[in-house]
Amino acid sequence: ILIGTDKSFTFDYVFPSDTEQEEIFHDCASPLIDKLMEGYNVTILAYGQTGSGKTYSMGTALYGSDIPPEYQGIIPRAISKLFADLNERKEKNPSYEFEVYVSFLELYNEDFIDLLNKKGKSDLMIREDANSQIYWAGVKEVIQMNS
């Protein structure tokens, strides 16, 4: 999309409002979990104005922790696929080891909010290491599972 002569925006996907959660996950997130399993870093970003459906699409709204399967969004489906893939690898190779850490960030009014940091605002910064790898400084990471 080109706006005027100086602003352009590219999108990987745009879906109509009646798209099912499964289709969005299958098209957008499932291939990223496959890349994650290959050793790549992945990020899923939901962007839009307030009320546009970001929270619903990510899968954390309306139902609390008891989300019916057909309404599960990207986060619960991605977690399920990730652990299924990890457990499949572990079954094939019992010496396979892994650790899973998660972090959840929100960008609101140009400020990043660490959603896992219950102490309040933290100083989050994007950094680059000596190997040109991008990482977050100051974000809380929580271990979810290891083998």
Phi, psi and omega in degrees: 000131178245124179248117183065217180246354187238356182233122175231150181228137175243151182226143172282321183213147169223129183241147173290163186294341181264013180290135179286150179303319182300319180295317179298314179298312183301316184282320189263308193264322183304315177298330178290324177295322176300317178294322176301318180293339177273357177106003179276152170278140179228152176223138174244124184239125173255124186232139176163171181289164178304132178086006184274354175108012181299311182296320178297313182295325178287338170097030184236013186247164169074320189248003183064225181270355182252068184273122175301144186308320183291343180257359179295133181266202188297314185298305181296325178291320180295319179296316179299314180295317181301309182291327175296316179295318178296316179294325176296317177297320180295322178295321180287328183221093184302340179273358179296130181239147179206158172226140179239121175244146176233152170217148179230122181239148175235135173257115182224123182051044178067013175246137174272136179240126176276106186288347177263352180268102182281352182281353181115204185292137175236159180273098180265137179219147173269129182233166175232131181272183183297339179263016181064025176270134180273139177211163177266131173258133177090000180273143178278127175247135181244128177286133182253329182192148170213166179232000000 
